[in-house]
């Protein structure tokens, strides 16, 4: 097995041999238990986290990964109140407020009075915030497409079905939410 290792970075190992030679040992037989699925998802998530980090690297001087997540949430929802933003990010309102303040200083979001309720303030992306989300998402989609293209064609449909079920169970909206705008965090 050691002769098929191409590169090692932190805890990740890139192999030259196809993953199918390793898969049988990692996942086990068809009736594999939850632990095997969790292990497979953790392994895949390391890959996706790497793709995410590399896609944000080009704008890293402008935004952090956490700030980018905030921009993506705003891009997918349009004008949002601070309370709604905090709930979608899974943080308290004061944390969301600090995030918004930093993004305001970078001119990536703006605050406007809610025309339906003047007591509320809506937070939305500026043109530059939208540009950053689009640019990073395009890089991320290209990197993921390159990985998918290396997969055996007959396994892709099963992966789509499994990942859609996983995302639904987690309550994550589709990356193509809101009229097909390709979002990606």
N, C-alpha and C positions, 0 to 999 in steps of 0.2 A: 504494500500500500504506500509506503514512503516514497517509492520511485515515481509515483504519479503526482506528487505535490509540486505545484508550479510556484506558489507564493504564499507567504504567511504574513498576516497583518493583524496585530493584537490577537484576538481569539479566533479569527477567521482564517480558514485555509482554502486556497483555490487549487483545485485538482485539474490535471490534464485529462484524466479518464472521465468518461461520462458519469453523471451522478447515478445512473441506473445501476451501476455496479456496486455502489455504496448503499443505495436505497433499500435493498432487501434487508440489510443488516439494521438500518436505522428504524425502519417502519415496521418490519415484521410481516406476518401473514395477513390475509384479507380481513380478518376479524380483530385487528390490532386494538389495543386498549387506548384510553384517553391519553395516557402518558406518551405513547408513541406519536399521537397527533400533536400534542403540545410540544414535544421535541422538534418535530418537523416544522411547526409554525415558528418556534423560536429561532431555528436555523434560518428559515426564510426571512424572518423579521430582521435578523442581523444584516442580510443582504440589502433589504429595503431601507434600513436605517443608513447604511453606507451610501446607497443611491441618493437618499434624501440629503445627507450631509454634503456630498459632492455637488449636488445641484444648487445648493444654497451658497456654496463656497464662493462663487463668482460675485455675489452681492453681500458677502459676509461683513465687509467693512461698513455696509449700510444697515443691515438688519441681522439679528440673531435668529436661530432656528425657532425660538419661542415667539419672537415678533412675527416671523413669517407665518407661523400657525395662526396668529391673530389676523393677519392680512387675508389668509385663505378663508377663514371663517367669515370675515366681513365680505369678501368677494362672493361667497356663496349665498349670502342673505340680504345684501343691500343694506339700506339704512337700518341700524340696530340700536336699541337702547343699551346702556351700560349693563343693566341687570341681565338683559338677554344675552349679551356678549359674554359676561361672566359665566352664565349657566352653560352656554355652548362650549366654552373653554374648560369648564369644570374647575373654576377658581372662584375665590370670593370677589366681591365688587371692588374692594380696595386694590387688589392685585391687578384686576382688569383696568382700573383707573390709571395705575402707574404705567401699565403697558400702553394704554391709549395716549397718555401724556408724552411718553417717549416717541411714539409714532407721529404724534402731532408736531413735535420738535423737528422731526425728520421730513415733515411735509408729506407723509404717506397716508394720513387719514385726516378727515376734517369733521368738525361738529357743526350740526345745523339744528335749528329749532324745528321740532316736529309740527308740521302744519295742521295736523289733526288734534294735537294737544300741546299747546305752547309751554306747558310745564315740563315737557320732556325734551331731551336733546338726543338727536340721532347721530350715530357715528357711521361714517362711510369712507370708502377709499378715495384718495385723490387719483388723478391721472397717473402720477408716478407710482403710487401704490399698486394700481391695476397693472401697470407695465411690469413691475417687479414680479407680481404673481404670475403673469403670463409667461415671462421669460424663464423663470425657475421651473414652472410647470412644463414648459416645452422641453427643457433639458432633462427633466425627470422622466417624462414620457418616452423620450428617445432612448434613455439608458435602460428603462424597463423593457421597451420593445426589443432592444438588442439581446437582452437576457431571454425573453420569450422566444425570439427567433432561433435561439440555440436549443430550445426544448424540442423533444420529439413532437411532431404535429398531432399524433393521436392522443397525447396526454393534455393538450391545451384546453380542450372543452371541459374535461373533468376538473381542471384547475379553476376555470372561470366559475363553474357551478359551486365548487367548494368555497372559493373566496367570497362569492356573493352571499352565500349562506353565513359565513363567518362574519362578514361586515354587517349583515342584517341583525345577527344575534348580538353584536356589539352596539347596535344603534347608530352606526356610522352612515351618513348619507352617501350616495353614489358620487364618485369623482366627476360625473357628468351631470350633476344636479343643475337646476335652474336653466332649462332650455338648451342643454348640451354644452354649456361653457365648461371646457375641460379644466377642472380644478385639481389640485394635487397638493397634499401636505405630506 
